């Protein structure tokens, strides 16, 4: 049970992701700094305020957000007023944005945006996940805003089929894309159409798939799951992500991983 989160591999960059791992649940939130302000605070606030009891529906999710946003907004408004000027205007106009994914120990999960929950069965080698299709990582994600209503279309929920051989983990979008990509390539016959669709999109994600396609041996359990499990400390995850970047398998981003 652990949560690790890394900033982009640059000097002086704030990590806008947040990740938690508790006995009852794991969660990842990806703060979106492309719009609004205080993204890193909002992502941390969301994961810190998740309940130990599973959220089961959009109605429950909407009620939960409605019950927590105001203290965050009030505190950040005071901070923004101290800074003033364009920063304050940006806060009023845009607020703060983040994705959120969580999975509870009973296998129930929720997601809003493109952070992903996974369930891997060590015995059957099957990977279940909360996302849609590999190519959908190319689309702008739905984002939770600290001041605006949610869009029900952005919410997804489900229940993983679980037994004693299952491992839960969650990841922010760029690491999640790598994980799902590697699984689909290890089962290429099953996911041939999905991989073709993602490659034909001709995006940066297409290039990661093409680079990874050069691998002759594709052992998902050994090459992906075990290596992520072996990242028990931040420096180990830094080293692992660094290798994946050098090989051209993963993009430049913040990286978060939570394991239960």
N, C-alpha and C positions, 0 to 999 in steps of 0.2 A: 504494500500500500504506500504509494508515494506520488508526489506531484512535482514536476520540474518545468521551469519556464525560462526560455532564453530570449534575449533581445537579438535583433539583427546583428550580424557580424560587422559592426562599424563602431568607431569611437564616439562616445558621448551620446548614444542613442537610448531613448527611454523604451523599456519593454512595455508594450501596450496590452500584452496578453496577461491572463491570470489563470491559475490552475489550483485546485484543491483535491486532496484525497483524505477522506474520513472513513470511519468504520462503516457508515451507512451509505455513502455515495462518493462518486468522483465527479468533477465538473471542470470544464474549460470554457473560458470566455475570451474572445478575440476583440480587443478594443480597436475600433476603426478610426485611425487618426486622419484619414483623408477628408473628413468633414467634422464639424463641431470641435469641441475642446474637452479636456479632462477624460479622454478615452481610457487611459490607464487606470484612473480612479473608478470609472464606471464598470469596467470589466471586473476589477477586484471586488467592488461593492456587490455586484450580481452574484458571484460565486460565494461570497461570505454570507449572503442572506438566504441562500437556498435552505429549504427545510429538510429535515431528516426523513420526513414522510414523502413518498413520491407524489409528484404533480401528475394528474391523470388525464387532463383534458385542456383544451384551449381556454375554456371558461375559468378553470382553476388557475391557469398560468396568468391570464389577464388580471384576475383578482389579486394574485400574488404581486405582480408588478405594480398594480394600482395601490397596494398596501405598503410598498417600500420606496417608491420613487421620490416622494416629497422631501424627506430629510436630506437625501443626497442633493437634490436640486437646491434646497435652501442653503446648504453649506457651500456648495460650489458657486452659487450666486454671490455670496459674500466675498469669496476669493476673487471672483471675476470683477467685482466692483472695486477691489483694491488695485487690480491691474488696470481696469478701465479701458477706454478707447475702443479700438476695433475688436480687442479680445472680448470685452463685455458684450458688444454687439453680436459677435459670433456666437457667444453662449446663448443669448436671447433668441437669435434667429435659428440656430441649428441644434443647440443642446449637446448631448454626448451620445455616441453610438457604440454598440458592441453586439457580437453574436453570443450565443450561449448553448452549451450542450451539457447534459447531465445524465448519468445512469446510476440507478440505485441498486443495492445488493440483491434485490429480488428480480433484477433483470428489466425493470421498467425504465424507459428513457424518454427524454424530451429534447428537442433541438429547435433553435431559431437561428437561421443562418447556415454557414458552411463549416462550422466546427462539427466534428463527427464523433459519435460513440461507437465502439466496436465490442464484439463478443467473439472470442476465439476459443474453439473447442480443441484441446490438445489431442484428444483421442480421434475424433472424426476429421480433424484438420479443416473444419468449416469455419469461415469467417462471416458473421452477421454484422450489419452496420446500419446506422441511422440515416445514411445519405440516399440520394436518388441514383444518378448515373455519373460515371467518371467525367464525362464531358461537361457536366453541370458545374464543375469547379471553375469553368470559364465565365460563368454568369455572375453579375453583381449579387452579393448575398443580401438576404433580408437582414435588417439590423434593428435591435431594440434601442429606442431613443428614450432618454431620461425624462422627456417632457411631452412627447407626442403619443397618440394612441398606437397600439400594435396593429399589424395587419394579420388577420387570421390565416391568410395564405402562407405566411412565413413560418407557421408553427407546425411541427411534426412530433408525433409521439408513437410509442410502440412498446412491445414486450419481447425481449429476447427469449428464445428457447434455451433454457439453462439446465446444467447438471453439474456434478462435482468436478468435471474436467474443464470447466469454462473459466476463462480469464477475461475480465472487463478492462478496457482502457479507452481513453478519449484523447483527441488531438485537435489542435487548431488546423486551419485549412491546408496549409502548405505541407505539413507533416502528414496530415490525413490523406492528401492526394498521393503522396509517396507510398503510404501503406496500402491503399486500395489499388493503386497501379501495380504494385508488386504482386498482390494477391491475384489480380486478374491475369497477369502475365504468367503466373505459376499454374493457372488453369485456363490457358489460352483457348483451348477448344470450346470451353463453356462461355467465354467472354469475348470471342472474336469480334462480334459486331460492335460491342461497346468500345473495344480498343480501337477499331477502325474509325468509329465515329469521333473519338477523342483525338486521334492523330490527324484526321482530315480537317479538324477545326483550325489547324495551322496557328496555334498559339504557343506561348512559352511552355505551357504544360505538354503540348504535343512533342516538343523537343526533349523533355524529360523522359517521356515514354519511349521515344526513338533511341535515346541513349541507353536506357535500361534494356531495350530489346536486344542489344548486342550480347547480353549475358547468355552464355550457353547453358549453364546450370541454374535452375530457379527453384530453390528450396525455401519456400516462404517461412516455414517454421524455424529453420536454422538461420537463414540470412536476415529475416526481418523481426520475427517475434522474439527469438532468443537474444538478439543484439539489443533490442529495445529494453527487454527485461534486465539485461546486464548493465544498463545505464542507471545505476542507483544514485549517482551524484551528478551535480551540474557539470563538472569537468569531463565526466565520461560522456554525457550527452553532447557537449560541445565537440569533443573529439569525433564522435560518431557522425554528427551532422556535418562536420567539416569534411569528412571523407565523402559523404554523399554529395556534397556540393562540388568537390573536386571531380567526381565521376560524372557530374552533370545529371544527377538523378532527382535533385530537389531544388526548389527555388529559394530566393533571398527574402527572408521574412523573419518575424518572431516565430519561435517554435515552442509549443507547450505539449506536455504529455502527462497524463494522470493514469495510474494503474491501480486496480483493485483486484 
